[in-house]
Amino acid sequence: MTAYLVLASPGAQIPDERSVVIADRFAPWAFFAPVIWLLFNRLWLEAFAAFLVMAAATGLASTAGQPVLGIALDLALSVLTALEGRNWRAAALQRRGWRFVDVIETDDSDLAFEIHASQARANGNVQRPASVKPTLAPLRLGRQSGRETGSIGLVSVERN
């Protein structure tokens, strides 16, 4: 089973048909082509940083006479991007005004959205858009005031 992050579009009610469902798992395309994958997912700053790291790795491998270090640096970048790239995408969407609304564990992204929508309707948790711009919730362990908090990867999350 895979955990899916559900993010609602800015200014939309929950559940929202335009919601983005992001799988929290290894991204194979991000492993093989990290810069292209980051650009495709509109992670501009991360793609620029990854390009600089790849250029440094290439420089180490070819001109500095450190091929093992260059290859290790390039492999580390690929593994980090593949493991955390989807969480970077969720954090970037939250910075753009999208709201984190749920985490669903299932085998399919369409099924994850259907479960989220049915739970929101069944619990009467249909929420109107908030006028306050959302921010990333700080990491707090345990239950506090009826909210569950924690993290998924390196992205801190808060569930209502």
C-alpha positions in Angstrom: 0.0 0.0 0.0 1.1 3.5 -0.7 0.3 6.7 1.2 -1.2 9.4 -1.0 -1.2 13.1 0.0 -4.3 15.0 -1.0 -3.9 18.7 -1.6 -6.9 21.0 -2.4 -6.6 23.8 -4.9 -6.4 27.4 -3.6 -9.9 28.8 -2.8 -11.7 25.5 -3.3 -14.1 23.6 -1.1 -13.1 20.2 0.2 -13.6 17.7 -1.4 -12.5 19.4 -4.7 -12.4 17.7 -8.1 -9.2 19.7 -8.9 -7.4 18.3 -5.9 -3.9 16.9 -6.5 -3.1 13.4 -5.2 0.6 12.8 -4.8 2.0 9.3 -4.0 4.5 9.2 -1.2 6.9 6.7 -2.8 10.1 6.3 -4.8 9.9 8.1 -8.1 11.8 6.1 -10.8 11.9 8.9 -13.4 13.4 11.2 -10.8 16.2 8.7 -10.2 17.1 8.3 -13.9 16.7 12.0 -14.9 16.5 14.2 -11.7 16.8 17.6 -13.4 14.3 16.8 -16.1 11.8 15.3 -13.5 12.2 18.4 -11.3 11.6 20.8 -14.3 8.6 18.7 -15.4 7.1 19.1 -11.9 7.7 22.9 -11.9 10.3 22.7 -9.1 12.5 25.4 -10.6 14.9 26.1 -7.7 15.4 22.5 -6.9 16.1 21.8 -10.6 18.7 24.6 -10.7 20.4 23.2 -7.5 20.3 19.7 -9.0 21.9 21.0 -12.2 24.7 22.7 -10.2 25.3 19.5 -8.3 25.4 17.4 -11.5 27.8 20.0 -13.1 30.1 19.7 -10.0 29.9 15.9 -10.2 30.8 16.0 -13.9 33.7 18.3 -13.2 35.0 16.1 -10.4 34.7 13.0 -12.6 36.4 14.4 -15.7 38.7 17.3 -15.0 39.6 17.0 -11.3 40.6 13.3 -11.5 38.1 12.1 -8.9 35.8 9.8 -10.9 34.6 7.9 -7.9 33.6 11.0 -6.0 31.8 12.4 -9.0 29.9 9.3 -9.6 29.0 9.0 -5.9 27.8 12.6 -5.8 25.6 12.1 -8.9 24.2 8.8 -7.5 23.4 10.6 -4.2 21.6 13.3 -6.0 19.5 10.8 -8.0 18.6 8.8 -4.9 17.7 11.9 -2.9 15.5 13.3 -5.7 13.8 9.9 -6.2 13.0 9.5 -2.5 12.1 13.1 -1.6 11.0 14.6 -5.0 7.3 14.0 -4.5 7.5 15.6 -1.0 9.3 18.6 -2.5 6.4 18.9 -5.0 3.8 18.8 -2.2 5.7 21.5 -0.3 6.0 23.6 -3.4 2.2 23.4 -4.0 1.6 24.4 -0.4 3.8 27.5 -0.9 1.7 28.3 -3.9 -1.5 28.3 -1.8 -2.7 24.7 -2.1 -4.0 23.2 1.2 -2.9 19.8 2.5 -6.1 18.1 3.5 -5.6 14.3 3.9 -3.3 11.3 3.7 -4.9 8.1 2.4 -3.3 4.7 2.2 -4.4 2.6 -0.8 -3.0 1.1 -4.0 -4.4 3.6 -6.5 -4.4 7.4 -6.7 -8.0 7.5 -8.1 -9.2 5.3 -5.3 -7.3 7.5 -2.8 -9.3 10.5 -4.0 -12.6 8.6 -3.9 -11.9 7.5 -0.3 -10.9 11.1 0.7 -14.1 12.5 -0.9 -16.4 9.9 0.7 -14.8 10.4 4.1 -15.2 14.1 3.9 -18.8 13.9 2.9 -19.6 11.2 5.5 -18.0 13.1 8.3 -19.6 16.3 7.3 -16.1 17.8 6.9 -17.0 19.7 3.7 -14.9 22.8 4.3 -15.1 26.2 2.7 -11.9 27.8 1.5 -10.0 29.7 4.2 -9.1 33.3 3.5 -5.8 32.9 5.3 -2.8 31.8 3.1 -1.8 28.3 4.4 1.7 27.7 5.7 3.6 24.5 6.4 2.7 23.2 9.8 5.5 22.8 12.3 6.4 19.3 13.4 4.6 18.5 16.7 4.5 15.0 18.0 1.4 13.5 19.6 -2.2 14.8 19.7 -2.8 18.4 20.4 -6.2 20.0 20.5 -7.8 17.3 18.3 -5.3 17.5 15.5 -2.9 14.9 14.4 0.5 16.1 13.4 3.7 14.5 12.2 5.7 14.2 9.0 5.8 12.3 5.7 9.3 12.2 4.5 10.8 15.6 5.2 7.4 17.4 4.8 5.6 18.2 8.0 1.9 17.6 7.9 -1.1 18.4 10.0 -4.5 16.7 9.8 -7.8 18.1 11.0 
